[in-house]
């Protein structure tokens, strides 16, 4: 590995936090928070893949 792309580390951490939020929402039996956490997780993953595609097109990966 040549160098760390910190933006991808941030996306990974945020994604893990969203997954933890899903677990917390399930344990609290809160459907609203579960849906909110899933939506946040999908958007974080989407931005991560979008950023990766952008980096590939620019030749930075």
Secondary structure, DSSP 8 states (H G I E B T S, - for coil): -----HHHHHHHHHHHHHHHHHHHHHHTT-HHHHHHHHHHHHHHHHHHHHHHHHHHHHT--
